[in-house]
Amino acid sequence: MATTADLELTPDRVFREYAPRVYNLARRMLGNDSDAEDVTQDVLLQVVRKLDTFRGEAAFPTWLHRVTVNAALAHRRKRARREEGRVADPLDNFDNDGHHVGHVRPWPSNPESNVLASEQAELIDKTIQTLPDIYREVFVLADIEQLPNSEIAELLELSVPAVKSRLHRARLMMRDALSHHFEERKS
Amino acid sequence: MNVTCKQVAELLADYLNEELESEQKNLLDWHLCGCVPCKIYLVQYREVIITCRKLPDAPLPTEFSSRLAKLLGCKEPPPQEPPTE
């Protein structure tokens, strides 16, 4: 059973147990390392200053998650609009009759293994970074962070149908990008 | 009435979430029975969702980790290894 000492939040414990989580969430939401470092630093400094408030607080991870998401969103709003590469509309890969243009080939390996190979994880992380901001943040919050659509809608000030629509589009973009990657690797 | 491959792609999320009207679901089921590219497309769409759920966190970059530890006044060395599953 956990003792009070086990539950006590210290700067060391916050750094050791939570810094990678905060950093990865920020990096995935913002799509670049430098912005993620800024957000991680701001969030953790804020946390360490308020540690007394959270001593033994079971809801700390949830609070920290929320603070990180809000900090990442605020950071994106205030930063200069990044030049984004154009991502093709996945629904352009169909002809006028609604058929697939080109072949749809199976991927070489099944990513549904229990442990995600580090190379594969890196590929997926890189692919997420190529998504345009508005799709990436919905995708990260829904498919990686597992937040319900209603909560994402609240965080992003969107309607639930808009969240669902962006999420679907983001997944199609991810599928296309991963397919292109596997096709290129084969050739 | 038939659905096209493009319509299947547009409806995949609702299909997987079982949010389609039964008539529309039957049309998609029928299409997926006979269309290999759409079957592969569906499997890959689902794999994107499943795979991203277990995406591990990468370790902090070394230089940033040292800087952050110093800023937070930590005595312990920064974590270097990604968490294991």
Boltz contact constraints between the chains, C-beta under 6 A:
constraints:
  - contact:
      token1: [A, 11]
      token2: [B, 72]
      max_distance: 6.0
  - contact:
      token1: [A, 11]
      token2: [B, 73]
      max_distance: 6.0
  - contact:
      token1: [A, 11]
      token2: [B, 74]
      max_distance: 6.0
  - contact:
      token1: [A, 12]
      token2: [B, 74]
      max_distance: 6.0
  - contact:
      token1: [A, 12]
      token2: [B, 76]
      max_distance: 6.0
  - contact:
      token1: [A, 15]
      token2: [B, 69]
      max_distance: 6.0
  - contact:
      token1: [A, 15]
      token2: [B, 72]
      max_distance: 6.0
  - contact:
      token1: [A, 15]
      token2: [B, 74]
      max_distance: 6.0
  - contact:
      token1: [A, 16]
      token2: [B, 79]
      max_distance: 6.0
  - contact:
      token1: [A, 20]
      token2: [B, 57]
      max_distance: 6.0
  - contact:
      token1: [A, 20]
      token2: [B, 60]
      max_distance: 6.0
  - contact:
      token1: [A, 21]
      token2: [B, 57]
      max_distance: 6.0
  - contact:
      token1: [A, 23]
      token2: [B, 60]
      max_distance: 6.0
  - contact:
      token1: [A, 24]
      token2: [B, 57]
      max_distance: 6.0
  - contact:
      token1: [A, 37]
      token2: [B, 64]
      max_distance: 6.0
  - contact:
      token1: [A, 48]
      token2: [B, 72]
      max_distance: 6.0
  - contact:
      token1: [A, 94]
      token2: [B, 6]
      max_distance: 6.0
  - contact:
      token1: [A, 98]
      token2: [B, 4]
      max_distance: 6.0
  - contact:
      token1: [A, 98]
      token2: [B, 5]
      max_distance: 6.0
  - contact:
      token1: [A, 98]
      token2: [B, 6]
      max_distance: 6.0
  - contact:
      token1: [A, 99]
      token2: [B, 5]
      max_distance: 6.0
  - contact:
      token1: [A, 100]
      token2: [B, 5]
      max_distance: 6.0
  - contact:
      token1: [A, 100]
      token2: [B, 37]
      max_distance: 6.0
  - contact:
      token1: [A, 104]
      token2: [B, 37]
      max_distance: 6.0
  - contact:
      token1: [A, 104]
      token2: [B, 40]
      max_distance: 6.0
  - contact:
      token1: [A, 104]
      token2: [B, 41]
      max_distance: 6.0
  - contact:
      token1: [A, 106]
      token2: [B, 40]
      max_distance: 6.0
  - contact:
      token1: [A, 111]
      token2: [B, 47]
      max_distance: 6.0
  - contact:
      token1: [A, 111]
      token2: [B, 51]
      max_distance: 6.0
  - contact:
      token1: [A, 112]
      token2: [B, 50]
      max_distance: 6.0
  - contact:
      token1: [A, 115]
      token2: [B, 85]
      max_distance: 6.0
  - contact:
      token1: [A, 116]
      token2: [B, 54]
      max_distance: 6.0
  - contact:
      token1: [A, 121]
      token2: [B, 55]
      max_distance: 6.0
  - contact:
      token1: [A, 121]
      token2: [B, 56]
      max_distance: 6.0
  - contact:
      token1: [A, 143]
      token2: [B, 49]
      max_distance: 6.0
  - contact:
      token1: [A, 143]
      token2: [B, 52]
      max_distance: 6.0
  - contact:
      token1: [A, 144]
      token2: [B, 52]
      max_distance: 6.0
  - contact:
      token1: [A, 144]
      token2: [B, 55]
      max_distance: 6.0
  - contact:
      token1: [A, 168]
      token2: [B, 13]
      max_distance: 6.0
  - contact:
      token1: [A, 171]
      token2: [B, 45]
      max_distance: 6.0
  - contact:
      token1: [A, 171]
      token2: [B, 48]
      max_distance: 6.0
  - contact:
      token1: [A, 174]
      token2: [B, 48]
      max_distance: 6.0
  - contact:
      token1: [A, 175]
      token2: [B, 44]
      max_distance: 6.0
  - contact:
      token1: [A, 175]
      token2: [B, 45]
      max_distance: 6.0
  - contact:
      token1: [A, 175]
      token2: [B, 48]
      max_distance: 6.0
